[in-house]
């Protein structure tokens, strides 16, 4: 499998840093890393983004998630591994990711359940997480990026090294 082109975020100067900066903002608002990881994984599954599914289940595992949780994210409604707050985050993820699937894209019941578990700052972080994941998914799927291959590129290694050095 070959990508259609190099990743756009690697081509446009400053794009990778800008896109990563938006994603980083969601980390400071009290939304747990594990919720962010399951949201990333679920949106990526819906969008068929093999690159992100590959990265996201690894991320979930690194954040302390058990394998059963990672494997069950697609079937979260019927799996016993998720809290009510995580279920609310996953329902909101599905609604925001599938905007054209229903007349009322984000029903009040879905929103209200999420708002019951997360304060406004956490909800904002949750929405940023969902929407940035969808952005990455669309870039990867449109350009047919290959799961696992992106980390082998010199540009990706440079970006990761800079991110690690900044910590």
N, C-alpha and C positions, 0 to 999 in steps of 0.2 A: 504494500500500500504506500502510495506517495501523496504528500500534501499537494494541493493545487499551487500553493505559493508559500513563501516564508510567512511566518505569523505577522499580521499587520502591526501588532504592538512592538515587534522587533524592527520593523521597517521605518515607521514614522518616529522621528526623533522626539524623545520625551514621552511618548505614548505609554510605554510600559510603566514608567515611574508614576505618571498621572493616574493610570488605571489602578495600580497597586495602592496608591495613596487613598483613593476613594474606598477601596476595600479595607484598608487599615483603619479608617475612621470608625468602622463598626466595632472595632475591638475595645474601644474605650467607654462603652456606654452601659456596661453591666449585663450584656447578653453573653451567656456562657459560650466558651469555645465549642463545647460539644453540640449545643443547639446550632451554632453557626455551621458546624461540620455536617450535621444531618440535613440541614437546609440546603447546603451546597450540593450534597449528594442527591437529594430528592429532585431538585430542579434539573440537575445534570442528567439524571435518569430519564425524566420526562422529555428533555430536549434531545436525547440520544447523543450526548457529547461524551465519546469514549475517553477523550483526554481527561476531562474533569471527573468522570466516574472513577477512572484509574487513580487520579490524584486524591479525590475526596474520600474514598474508603481508606486509603493510607492515612489521610489526615484525621479521620475519625478514630482510627486505631491509635495514632500517636497521641490524641487528646484523652486517651483512656477508655475509649469505647470498646466494648466486647464484640467479637466477631458476629455473634447473633444479631446484635443491633445493626451492624453494617449490612449484613445480608438481608435483614428484614425491613429496611427503610422503604422499599417499594411496596411493602404490604403492611405498613404501619398501623392501619385501622384494625387489623386482625392479629397483630403481634403483641405480646404482653410486655415488650421491652421498653416501652416509652411512657413517660410521665404525661399527665394531662397538659402541662405547659408545652412539652415537645409536640404533642399531637396538635395543639392549637397552632404552633409554628409551622408544622408540616401542612396542615390544612390551608393556612394562609399562603404558604409557598406554592401549593398546587393552584390555588385561585389566581395568584399574581402571575404565575408562569403560563397559565392557560387562559389568558384574558378573553380570547374569542370563543371559548367553549360554551359559554352560557350568556343569556341575556343580561343578567346582572353579574358582571365578571367577578367582583369580590362582594359576595352577599353579606348583609349586615350580621347574620348569625356567625359567619366565619370571622369577621372583623371583631365583633363583640367578644367572642371566645378568646381571641388573641389579646385583646385589650384587658380582659379579666386576669390574664397571667403576666402581662408585661406592662410596665409603665410607659409613658410617652417616649422617653429616651431609649428604652430597650426596643420598643416598637419601631422607632426610627432606625435603630441599628439592624433590626430584623429586616425591614424593608430595603435598606441599603445592601444587606447581604443577599437577599433574594434577587434584587435587580442587577447587582454587579455579577452575580453568578450567571444570570440569564445573558448578560452582555458577553461574558467570556464564552459561554456555550455557543452563542450565535457566531462569534468570530471563529471559534474552532471548527464548528460544523460547516460553516460556509466555505472555509478554506481547506477542509478535509485534513486537519491536523491529525497526526498519528499518536495514539496513546503510547506513552513512555518515551517517544522519540524527542520530544521537545527538550527534555532535560539533558540530552546528549549534545545539543548544539552549543557552540562557544558563547553565543549571545545569552542563552539561558543560564549557563554557568556563571557568566559575568554578573547577570542580574541577581542571581541567588547569592553570590559572594558579596555583592554590595549590600544586599538586604541583611545578611548575617553580620557584616561588619558594622552596620548601623545599630544593631541591637546592643 
